[in-house]
Amino acid sequence: MKDPRQFEEKIGIQFLNIDTLKEALTHRSYLNENPEWALPHNERLEFLGDAVLELIVTKFLYEKFPDFQEGHLTSLRASLVNYQMLGRVAKELTLDKFLFLSRGEARDFGKAREVILANAMEALLGAIYLDRGYDATKQVVEQWVLPHLDEIIEKKLYRDPKSELQELVQERERITPVYKVLSEEGPDHAKVFRVGVFIGHRMEAEAEGTSKQEAEVNAALKALETIEQK
């Protein structure tokens, strides 16, 4: 049996109620194979942690960049709290070694696992907030999430691909790109959307995402790469 107490040492937080941490580490799929498990899955904590993380990151960016407009701050925040970045942070924390997953989910190391890790990271922050309060949660975010900001700024990961594509296409062809959902697969809690971006009647690129918005952004990125190579 995995010992969440070992994970406490990694994050430097000692929980007053260890069950709160266990709940954060419990994926929905684990309950299907272990109905005797006494704790709920982590989706409610994920909901809470998402909001707390966004507040901490928003306040930090607001204070760090007093001259930045709302749009720029929003782009930076989105780059820090998207599922790819949170999945990376979860791996740096070795969170994946402590998750309670079904056997099937435990064998999946593709995009679905990355989403599970990102969601668990949010659930962890929600658990820390409930058990130890705002300051302890802020400490973890400052130690593990915010250090990635320098990389985001250096590599311009904050840019808005949809806006860039729209400006480029309107300048060149005087039309606006249109996004269409080509397919959606998976259960409600782990859907994958495939979206195509069309310029006139031509599909310029297609890409996947865990939400329509994310798939649109990924499709815009691909379209930009294709157009810039022409």
GUTI-110884 format. One record per residue: residue in one letter; x, y, z of N, C-alpha, C, O in turn. Coordinates in steps of 0.001 Angstrom, whole numbers, plus 524288, in hexadecimal, padded with zeros to 5 digits. Last residue first. Layout:
% residues N
AXYZXYZXYZXYZ;...
This chain:
% residues 230
K814DC86EFF74FA68139286FAF74A1D816B38742F747BF81622875587431E;Q8168386EF875A1381A3686BF5756E48194F86CAA7510881C9186B2174DD8;E80E598744E75E3D81376876D375E8481790873FA75B3781B8C8763B759BF;I8065786CFB75D0980639871D2759E680BA487464759C780D4F87666755BD;T809518655376468808B6863FB75EE280915868DC75B7480BCA868E07577B;E8094086AF076DCB80E168686176C0980DDB8673976634811AB8680476362;L7FEBC86DDA76E11802CE871D976DD8807EE86F9476BD680A9A871F37689E;A7FA158640376F157F90E8672276A6A7FD2D86B5D769C07FEEE86C6176563;K7FD91861267790B7FF2A85E17774777FE728612D76F75801C48610476BFC;L7F86A868E477EE57FE1E8687577F038001C8658177A43803E186722777C1;A7EE038666077CCF7F01186B6E77B167F60586B5B77AF77F86A86D7E77761;A7ED6085CCD781E67ECA985CFB77C387EED18621677A007F12C8621F775CF;N7EEB28601478C307F29185C91789DF7F23085C89783EB7F62785C4778136;V7E5958662D78D3F7EAC08689778DE07EEF48653A78B517F25F8673E7889A;E7DDFA85E5978BEB7DE3B862C7788487E3948656D788837E5D4866C27847A;A7DFEF85824794987E0A8855E678F647E10D85A3878B487E41B859CC78798;E7DD1A85F2C79C767E28085D5679C1D7E3A785B16796B97E7D685C0179488;Q7D2638605379A507D5E7864D779A397DB8E863267998F7DE738656B79677;K7CE918565379BF57CE4085899796BE7D21285D1F7963A7D4AB85DB47923A;S7D7AF84EA87A3797D319852127A3197D3078543C79D927D6F58540379ACF;T7E038848DF7A1D57DC90846D47A5B67D7CA84A5A7A6587D445849297A965;G7E3258478D7940F7E38484A22799197DF95847D679CD07DBF88452179B28;E7E941846A5787447E60D844BA78B947E6DA84803790727EAB184ADE790ED;A7E82284C3777A337EAFF84ACD77EF67E727849197832B7E271849F7782BC;E7EACA8506376D127E75584E0A770FF7EA9584C4A775A27EF3184B0877517;A7EB1E85A4E763047ED9A856E4766E67E9688549176A667E5078568976AA8;E7E55D85E6675ABB7EAF985F8175B027EDCC85BDD75EC37F24F85A7775DDD;M7DC1D85B277522B7DDAC85A017578D7E39585A7D757DE7E6728576375591;R7D5D48645474A347DA858612074AE47DB9C86030750AB7DBFE863E1753B9;H7CE6386B7D7485E7CCB386603748257D13786248749357D07985D877491E;G7D38087498751177CFF6873E674CA87CDFA86E4C74CC37CC1386C7F750CB;I7DA2D86D35758B77DAF3872507564C7D80D87225751257D9E186FDD74D54;F7D79A866567643B7D691866FB75EAB7D78786CA675D097D5E38705475FA8;V7DC4085D4976CE37DBE0862E276BDD7DBA786394765F57DF03861B276314;G7D634852F2774077D8C9854C676F537D82E85AAA76ED87D41B85CD277037;V7D7C484B4F77F7D7D5AF8500177CFE7D8E485147778207DDAB850C17781C;R7D443841A6787FA7D779842BE783577D4D98471C780537D04F846B377ECD;F7D47883FBD795B07D1FE8422E7912B7D5FC842BF78CC57DA7E8442378DB1;V7D26D836CD79F577D66B838CF79BCB7D3A883AC7796E77D0DD837DA7944D;K7CE3D8361D7ACBC7CD34836857A7247D1F3838927A42F7D50C83BA27A63A;A7CCFF832677B7287D2128323A7B4787D15D832647AE8D7D39982F377ABB6;H7C32D832777BB2E7C744834BA7BE7F7CC9D834C17BBD47D05C836E17BDF7;D7BD2A82D627B36F7BC58832F37B48B7C0C8835617B79F7C20E839F07B6C6;P7C5BC824E57ABB77C1A0825F87AF987C16282BC47B0E77C4F682EB77AFA3;G7C8A5825FC79DAC7C9DE8253B7A32E7C54D8267C7A6BC7C175828D57A50E;E7C8A182FD6793847C8D282A7D7956F7C9DB82A6B79B477CBB182E3F79D89;E7C46B836EC788B27C568836F978E557C4E283170790567C12B82EAC78F09;S7C7BD83D9377CB47C626838F977FB57C70B839FE785777CA0783D76786F2;L7C8308477E778857C80E8430B774E87C65083E10777AD7C3BF83ABB77558;V7C392853DD77A5B7C4B584F0077D1A7C40B84A79779447BFD8849BB7770B;K7C98685E9B774077C54285ACF7741C7C704855E7776FF7CB5D8540277637;Y7CC2986C05772797CD818671E7751D7C8B886393775587C46E8654B776AD;V7D0C9874A3768CA7CC3C8725176B607CDDD86D0D76DAB7D09886A0276B24;P7D754880D4766477D76787B247670B7D2988794776A137D09C87C0676D7C;T7D27A88A8A75DC97D36A88905763327D37388313763AC7CFEC88082761A6;I7D8CA8916D753197D4A288E2E755567D63B88C9675AE07DABD88D3475C6E;R7E1078961E74DAB7DC578993874ECD7D7B5895E07509F7D3338975574FC8;E7EA91891A874C347E63C88FAF749037E10D8927474A007DD238914674777;R7F219896FD7524C7F38A8949474D4B7EEDE89371749CC7EF1E894257450C;E7ECE889B0975AFE7F07F89E61758157F18B89C367529F7F1D989F2374ED2;Q7E7768926E75E657E4898970775CAA7E7F189AB0759727E62789D1D755B4;V7EFDD88C127612A7EC5F88A7F75CE57E93E88F2675AE17E87B88FB67562A;L7F476891C97697F7F78089046764E27F3FC88F147603C7F4FE890DB75BE2;E7EC50892BC770C27EEC98977176E957F1A589634769817F15489922765B4;Q7EA648880B772C97E64A88B5E770A07E8998904776E1B7E706891CA769D2;L7F3E6884DA777347F21E8828A772427EE058860176FB27EE28886D276AF6;E7F40A88ADB7805A7F82E88B7977C777F66B88968777247F75188BDF7731C;S7EB37886E9785767EB5C88C6E783E97EF7688D5C77FB27EE8D8903F77BF5;K7EE6987C86786E37E9A487DAD783F17E99788357782107E81C8847077D9F;P7F79187CFF78D1A7F7DA87B39787AB7F30187C9A784727F37187DB977FCA;D7FC8688568795337F744883A1793FA7F71C8820578E377F6928855E78ACE;R807C38828779D2C805398850B798B57FFFC882837978D7FF2587DF3798D0;Y80D4887DCD7A4E080878880767A66480583882A77A1B98011B8847B7A258;L816A787A517A1FA81282876677A22C80D3C878CF7A37980934876337A334;K8204B87F367A01C81B708819C79E50816F887DA679E06813E987DA279A50;K8290087BC77A4E482773878F77A0248225F87B0F79DC182069878F6799E6;E8296C882E37AD5D82DED8825B7A9D982C5687FDE7A4A482E10881957A07E;I81FD4881407B25B821068865A7B01582569885E77AC0D825258883D7A7DB;I820E6876C87B56681C5C878687B24981D7687D917AF8681C3387E347AAED;E829D1877327BBA0829E58742D7B6C082579875E37B32182635876607AE67;D825ED87D2B7C3EE82A5D87F0F7C0D882AA387C497BB9282B9487EBF7B78C;L81E10876BC7C84481CAB87B977C5918211C87D917C21B8202387F727BDC9;H820A886E7B7CE3E8204B86D7E7C89681F1F872767C57F81F2D8726A7C0B0;P81FC2871867D896824F4871947D632824EA870997D046828BD871C67CD9C;L814DD86FB97DAFC816A4874E27D93781C2C874F57D6F581D3D8783F7D39C;V8149D864F67DE94811F2866CF7D9D38146086BD87D7B8815C786C207D320;W81AC4863027E7A481A9585F357E36181830861407DE50819A185F687DA1C;Q81AD286B467EEE481F67867E27EE7E81F6A864A87E98082392863A47E74F;E8112D86FFB7EE07815E7873277ED4681ABC86FBC7EC6781E49871307E981;V80ABD867967F0A580A5A869EE7EB7280F4586D157EA358114786CDD7E5D8;V80DBA8661E7FB1380E8C861E87F73F80E658640F7F1B18118E862897EE68;Q80A9F86FBB7FF718101186DFC7FFE481144869D17FBC981560869FB7F94B;K7FFEF86F9A7FDEE80317873827FB33808D8871E87FB3080B96872AB7F74F;T7FD57868028053A7FC5F8670F7FFA77FFAF86AB97FC5E801FB8691B7F876;A7FFF386D3580E65802A98685080D14801FF8670480749805A486528804C2;D7F8DE8759480DF27FE868769180DE380197871B580C6F8056C872088098D;Y7EEA8870E880E7A7F068873B5809CE7F65C87432809967F8AE8735280577;G7EE478640E814F47ED2A8698D814157EFCC86BE480F4E7F2B88694C80C80;R7EEA485995817407F2A885CED8198C7F203862BA8185E7F4D8865F881A82;D7E5A0854D2812F87E811852A5817A77EBC48567181A607EC0D8569181F2C;L7E26185A8F80A3A7DE91858F580E367E13A85790813577DF56858F08178B;Y7EC0085BB2804E47E8FC8604C8067D7E51B85EE980AD27E49D861C880EA5;I7EE868515D802E17F1FB854768063A7EF0E8593A808517EF8D85A9F80CE4;A7E63B84EE47FC167E6CC84C1B801107EA3984F2A804DB7E90184F878097E;G7E8478556A7F3A17E359855F17F6777E39F853667FBCD7E184855737FF9C;L7F1C3851327F08F7F1A2856947F2837EC93857A57F5837EC9585A6C7F96F;L7EE20847507ED507F1F4847C37F1907F1DC84D3C7F3E77F1E084DD97F8AC;A7E7E984A1F7E4ED7E575847C17E9887E9178481E7EE417E75B8491A7F2A1;E7EF9984D997DE0B7EBAF8514E7DFFD7E90E84F367E4E57E813852237E896;M7F483843FF7DCA07F779848687DEBF7F3C184C857E0E67F4AA84EAD7E519;A7ECB583E4E7D7F27EE5883CCC7DD397F1878411E7DFCA7F14B841D87E489;N7EC82843457CE4F7E7E7843867D1AC7E9468422B7D7557E7478448B7DB02;A7F66B840577CAB97F526845E07CB627F07C846817CF077F081849E37D273;L7F53E835677CA547F927837C47CDC87F7F383D7E7CED07F86483F517D33D;I7ED808347A7C2B77EC87832787C7FD7F04D834EF7CBE47EEC58365F7D037;V7F2FC8388B7BA307EE5783B487BC197ED14839907C1B07EBC083CCB7C4FE;E7FA93830D87B9187FC2F836427BA127F7A38396F7BC4E7F85A83C9A7BFDA;R7F48C8283F7B6957F75A8284C7BB8D7F8FD82DD87BCFD7F8CF82F5A7C18D;A7F11982B187ACAB7ED4082A7A7B0DD7EFDE82A917B6337EDB682CB37B9EF;K7FA0C82ABA7A6967F7F082FD27A7F37F40D82F747AC7C7F3B7832FD7AFBA;G8000181F397AC157FF2B823027A7F17FCF2828137AA007FDCC8298D7AE7F;F80134816A17B234804ED81AE37B2F78047D81EF37AEA980836821D57ADAD;D7FA0D80D7C7B8CC7F9AA811617B4A07FD69815E57B5BC7FCE6818A07B9A9;R7FA04807287C1587FD3D805857BCE77FD5C8098A7B8898007B8090B7B4EA;A7F30080BAD7C8047F87480B817C9B27FC19809FC7C538800B680B577C544;E7E999809CB7C32C7EBA580F247C31B7F16F80F367C4947F4698126F7C29D;G7E8D37FEFA7C5877E8EA800E57C0297EB41806577BFC57EE878075C7BC66;R7E8767FEA27D0527ECCF7FC0F7CD9E7ED477FE097C8047F1987FEB07C600;S7E52B80B527D58A7E3C6806107D3D47E877803AE7D1027EC0E8067F7CF7D;L7ECED8120F7DF537EA87811927DA267E8C180BFD7D93F7EA938085E7DBD5;F7F18B81A987E7B87EE79815D57E7EB7EB4C8158F7E2DE7E77E8186B7E230;L7FE6281FF27E6F17F8E4820047E5707F66581AA47E60D7F8DC816A57E503;F808E78200C7E8A28058D81F977ED3A7FFBE81F877EBF47FC8081F1A7EF7C;K80E64821DC7DFC580FB481D1E7E2AC80C0281C217E73B80BF8817DD7E972;D80B1F82B9A7DC4480930826FF7D98180A45821F17DC898076481E227DBF3;L810CA832DA7E1E980B59831E47E36F8094682CDF7E1028060F82A2D7E35B;T81AC7836A47E130819FD830EE7E1388148382F747E314813B782B5F7E57D;L81BB4840EB7DF1081A6B83F967E47981A15839B57E55F81936837F67E9C4;E81CE6840687D47D82155842487D79A82093841007DD648245A8401D7E03C;K812C883D797D1EB8170F839BC7D13081BD983B597D45281E8A8380C7D68D;A80D7A846B97D44480C16841E97D70B8106F83DD67D691811A283B167DA53;V811E984D607CCE0812DD84E567D275811B5849697D59D8149C848147D935;R80DCC848ED7C3B881376849207C49B814B3849C97CA5F818178471E7CC80;G8032A84AD07C56180508845717C4D680AE3845167C5BE80CC28416B7C839;L80323855927C521801F4852FC7CA198039084D437C9F68052484B167CDF3;M80589856FC7BA7480918858E97BE8580813856337C3B580BC1854AF7C669;Q7FCE3852177B5AD8023B850727B46F8060B852217B8BF8095884F137BA72;Y7F42D857477B9837F503851E67BB387FA8F850017B9EB7FCB484CB87BCB2;N7F760864657BE457F502860AB7BA9C7F6A685B197BC007FA1585A4C7BF45;V7FBC786C047C4847F7F78687B7C6FD7F570864B57C3277F1B4862097C494;L802A4872257BEC38047286FDE7C3B1800C386BB27C5D780275868377C8B1;S7FCF9875B57B66880198872887B5578039986FD07BA3D805FB86BA77B9E8;A7F58A87BCC7BB637F3D7877167B8A37F871873787B7917F7E186EB27B7CB;R7FBEE884157BED87F9618808F7C29A7F7C687B757C0087F890877427C23E;L7FEA6888AA7B54C802B08867E7B8B6800558829F7BC948027B87E6A7BD78;S7F4BB88BD67B1E27F7C48881A7AEC67FC088858F7B20C7FCF0880DB7B1A3;T7F210893127B9A57EED088E6C7B8DF7F1C788A3B7B5DE7F1678859C7B722;L7F98D89AC17B7F97F97E897EC7BCEC7F667892D57BC6F7F7F288ECD7BE8D;H7F63B89E3A7AE297FB6F89BE87AEC47FBB7898B37B3D17FDE5894697B3DD;G7EC438A2467B08A7ECEB89E137ACB97F21A89B477AD487F2588967D7ACEC;E7EE258AA5F7B7E47EB3B8A5AB7B9667EC3E8A1207B5A57ECFD89CAE7B754;Q7FB718AF3E7B6AC7F5CA8AF917B6277F3448AA437B74C7F5E68A6417B79F;F806118B2127BF34803A08AE9A7BB617FDB88AF567BB587FB4A8AFF87BF72;D80A7C8B7B57C71C8098A8BA777C22D806D78B7147BE15805768B9047B9E8;P80C478B12E7CF8A808728B5627D026807228B83B7CB10803208BADF7CABB;F80F2C8A5A57D18780F378A8857CC9880B2C8ACF27CCC28070B8AC7C7CA56;K80E1B8A2007DBB8813448A1C77D93D813918A52F7D45E817AE8A75F7D32C;E803878A2E67DE3E807628A5EA7E13580CAD8A61F7DE7580F6F8AA0A7DED9;Y7FEEE89C3C7D6FC7FCFB8A19A7D7938010A8A50A7DA48801DE8A9887D8C7;L803EF892D17D900804DE895837D4058033789B3F7D458805D389EAC7D236;F7FFDE890A57E3298057C890FD7E23D806A4894147DD42809F4897917DD49;K7F515890217E1357F72B8941F7E4CA7FD04894E77E3E37FEE6899547E3DB;T7F4DD8875C7DA687F2F388C7B7D8B97F52D890D57DC1D7F6F7894CE7DA15;V7F89A87F4A7E0B77FB90880D27DC147F9F3886427DA417FD41889667D8BB;I7F09787EF77E84B7F60D87FC97E9D97F944881C57E53E7FC4A885797E5C7;L7E79187D137E20F7E7EB881C07E5597ED9F882F67E6B57EF4D887737E654;E7E9F4873697DD917E92F877EF7DA337E9A587D0C7DD527EBDA880E07DB6C;L7EA4E86D117E6817EEFA86DC67E33C7EE7E872AF7DFE87F22E875BE7DF7D;V7DFD686D947E9867E3E786F987ED037E8E7870AC7E9ED7EB6A874B47EAA9;A7DAC0868C37E1067D98886E307E26F7DDCF870997E5D57DF3B875227E51B;D7DF3C85EC87E1407DF7B861F07DC787DEA7867B47DDC27E17986B177DBD6;G7DC2985B067EB027E19B85C4E7EA077E26285FAA7E5397E5D0863097E521;L7D166859037E9737D32585CF07ED387D8B285EC17EC027D9CD863707EBFC;F7D1D08512B7E1D17CEAB855E27E0F17D07785A4E7E4807D0FD85EC67E2CE;E7D7A6849B27E72C7D9B284C047E25A7D6EC851247E1297D966854FC7DFAC;L7D0AA846D47EED17D56C8499C7F0607D7FE84C357EBA77DA3F8506D7EC1E;R7C9AC841A07E8577C7E7846467EB367CC9A849837ED027CC8684E507ECC2;E7CFCD839517E46D7CDE583D627E0E17CBCF842407E3B37CC2B8468F7E19A;N7D450830777E9347D693835A37EA317D43683A267E7147D66883E6D7E714;H7CB2F827727EF5D7CF42828E57EB977D07382EBA7EC177CDE4831897EF0A;P7C9D9824A77FD6C7C7E6826017F82F7CC73827107F4777D0F1827867F61E;L7CDE781949805257CE1181EDB803C77CBC881FE27FE647CBC081C627FB18;A7CE7B80ECB807037CB09811E180A657CA9181798808C67C73D81A6E80AC6;W7CD4B8044F7FE8D7D056808F87FFD77CCCF80CF08028F7C8A280E4280094;E7C7537FC6A7FABF7C7BF7FCB28007C7CAD28017B8023A7CAFC802A5806E4;P7C84A7FC757F0177C38B7FEC47F2607C3B47FF3B7F84D7C09B802177FA9E;N7D0F87FCE17E82F7D18B7FC5D7EDDA7CCDD7FED07F09D7CD6C802D47F333;E7CED57FED07DE087D1557F9CA7DF397D1C07F8C37E5177D2C07F45D7E6C3;N7CA4E808967DECA7C7918047A7DBDA7C9BB7FF1C7DD217C6D37FB487DD4C;L7D19480E9C7E3D47CCE680D097E6C17C9EF808B47E3F67C75A805827E676;Y7D8B1810DB7DC177DA4D80D6D7E05E7D59380B577E3577D591806E17E524;S7D4228184D7D59F7D493812EA7D3BA7D5EF80F127D8177D47980A807D7CD;R7D540821DD7DAF97D01781F697DA777D07F8199F7D90F7CD898166B7DB14;H7E092822007E32D7DE05822D87DE217D8E481FCC7DDEF7D85081BB87E069;T7E57E8278B7EE1B7E1FF8235C7EC677DF42824C77E74E7DC05828557E729;L7EAF282F737F28D7EDF082BC07EF667EA928276C7ED0E7EC91824027EA52;A7E3E58348C7F8AD7E62A8376B7F4467E8FD833C57F0877E962834E17EBDD;E7E26F82CE0800527DE2082E277FCBA7E033830FB7F7E47DE7982FEF7F386;K7EBFE82D878057B7EA90828B5802B87E632829B57FEC97E645827A07FA74;L7EB078378E809F87EF0183690805FA7EDAD831AE802D87EE2D831AC7FE0F;T7E2FC8354F810D87E2428398380D007E631838E8808987E4E2839A680407;D7E73E82DDE8174F7E32A82C37813A17E21B8306880F7C7E08482F2A80B1E;I7EDB08331A81E1E7F0218306E819B27EC1F82E9C815AC7ED7382DE28111C;N7EC7B83EB28236A7E90E83A3B822527EB0D8378781D677EA38839688190E;L7F52A844D8823697F2A7843DD8286F7EEFC83F35827F77EE6D83C2482BA0;F800668423881BD37FAC1842DB81C2E7F8D9841B6821B77FAAF83E1B8244F;Q80B7B849088199B80969844CD81CD78039C845CB81DB88021A849B682010;I8131884BCF80ECD80E2D84D198117F80C68848568149F80BE88441281276;G81B08849DE807C481C2684CFB80C628175184EC980F4481764852D2811E2;I81A4F843647FF708181F848A47FEC78190784C2280388817EC850D08035B;K81F6683A708034C820F983CBB7FE5181F1B842597FDDA82206845B97FC0F;E81A0A837E880C5681F7F8397E80CC58214383C45807CF82443840058080F;E81080834D080822810B68397480B788164F83B8180BDF817368403A80BC4;F8132282B69803AA8123F82FDE800308124C834F580343813F3838FD8013C;Q813788252480C348185D826078095F817D282AB6805B981B9082D97804D1;R80917824C080ECD80C9B8277F8125F811E28289880FC18147182C7E810F0;P8042181E54807A8803EF823FF806C78078E8271180A5C808F882B8080923;D8088C812FB8033B8087A815D0808338089381BB48073180CB481DDA805FE;K80210808A17FCB58050380D827FC738045C8108280190800278108E803E5;M803487FB538000080000800008000080371804E6800008073D8053F802EE;
